[in-house]
Amino acid sequence: MQRVAFALAIKPDRIDDYRRTHAAVWDELQAENTRAGIRNYSVFLFGHHAIGYLECEDWDVASAYLDASVVQSRWQAKHEAILDVRTRDGLVPLEHLEEVFHQD
């Protein structure tokens, strides 16, 4: 199992919008995450950054599945004006965080 953590910059004046969308994540998006093999997924706010944490068997496989997902594409399009990142072909690039400690 892989533990994946990432950071996304949010436009400072759009943090409340980010909170609103994540208070009502679509059921179909959660189902896509599950089909991609993602579990134990959380997102935290730190200033104007979203910090995500998830677990999966193979991040490359999960990421490729989501990159091809129409549902994921719609979700990312909804956040394009909220996030302070450059999209890559409509996809939001994740800045992966280095794990420096883990305790089970």
C-alpha positions in Angstrom: 0.0 0.0 0.0 1.2 3.5 -0.8 0.5 6.6 1.3 0.2 9.7 -0.9 0.1 13.3 0.4 -0.1 16.3 -1.8 -0.6 20.1 -1.6 -2.7 22.3 -3.8 -2.6 26.1 -3.7 -6.0 27.8 -3.5 -6.6 31.3 -4.5 -6.8 33.2 -1.2 -10.1 34.8 -2.1 -11.7 31.5 -3.0 -11.1 29.4 0.1 -14.7 29.6 1.2 -15.7 28.3 -2.3 -13.3 25.4 -1.8 -14.8 24.6 1.5 -18.3 24.6 0.0 -17.5 22.3 -2.8 -15.7 19.8 -0.4 -18.6 19.9 2.0 -20.7 18.3 -0.8 -18.3 16.0 -2.8 -20.3 14.2 -5.4 -21.2 10.6 -4.7 -20.2 9.7 -8.2 -16.7 11.3 -7.6 -16.3 9.3 -4.4 -17.3 6.1 -6.4 -14.7 6.9 -9.0 -12.0 7.3 -6.3 -13.0 3.9 -4.9 -12.9 2.3 -8.4 -9.4 3.9 -8.8 -8.3 2.0 -5.7 -8.2 5.0 -3.4 -9.2 4.7 0.2 -8.8 6.6 3.5 -8.8 9.9 1.6 -8.8 13.2 3.5 -8.2 16.8 2.6 -7.1 19.4 5.2 -6.8 23.2 4.8 -3.6 24.9 5.8 -3.7 28.6 5.1 -4.5 28.8 1.4 -3.4 25.3 0.6 -5.3 22.1 0.5 -3.3 19.2 1.9 -4.6 15.8 0.8 -3.8 12.3 2.1 -4.9 9.0 0.6 -3.9 5.4 0.5 -3.9 3.1 -2.6 -2.1 0.0 -3.9 -0.5 1.8 -6.8 -0.6 5.6 -7.3 0.4 5.4 -10.9 -2.6 3.1 -11.7 -5.0 5.2 -9.6 -3.8 8.4 -11.1 -4.1 7.1 -14.7 -7.7 5.9 -14.0 -8.7 9.3 -12.7 -7.0 11.2 -15.5 -9.3 9.3 -17.9 -12.4 9.8 -15.8 -15.1 12.1 -17.1 -16.4 12.6 -13.6 -12.9 13.6 -12.4 -12.6 16.0 -15.3 -15.9 17.7 -14.5 -14.8 18.1 -10.8 -11.5 19.6 -11.8 -13.2 22.0 -14.3 -15.4 23.1 -11.4 -12.3 24.0 -9.4 -10.2 25.6 -12.1 -11.2 29.1 -11.0 -10.7 28.2 -7.3 -7.3 26.7 -7.4 -4.1 28.7 -7.9 -2.3 26.2 -10.1 -1.7 25.8 -13.8 -3.7 22.9 -15.3 -2.2 20.4 -17.6 -4.6 19.5 -20.4 -7.5 20.3 -18.0 -5.9 18.2 -15.2 -4.8 19.7 -11.9 -1.2 18.8 -11.2 -0.6 17.6 -7.6 2.5 18.7 -5.7 3.5 15.5 -3.8 4.8 15.8 -0.3 7.7 13.9 1.1 6.9 11.5 3.9 9.5 11.9 6.6 7.9 9.9 9.4 5.2 7.3 9.7 3.9 5.4 12.7 1.3 2.6 12.6 
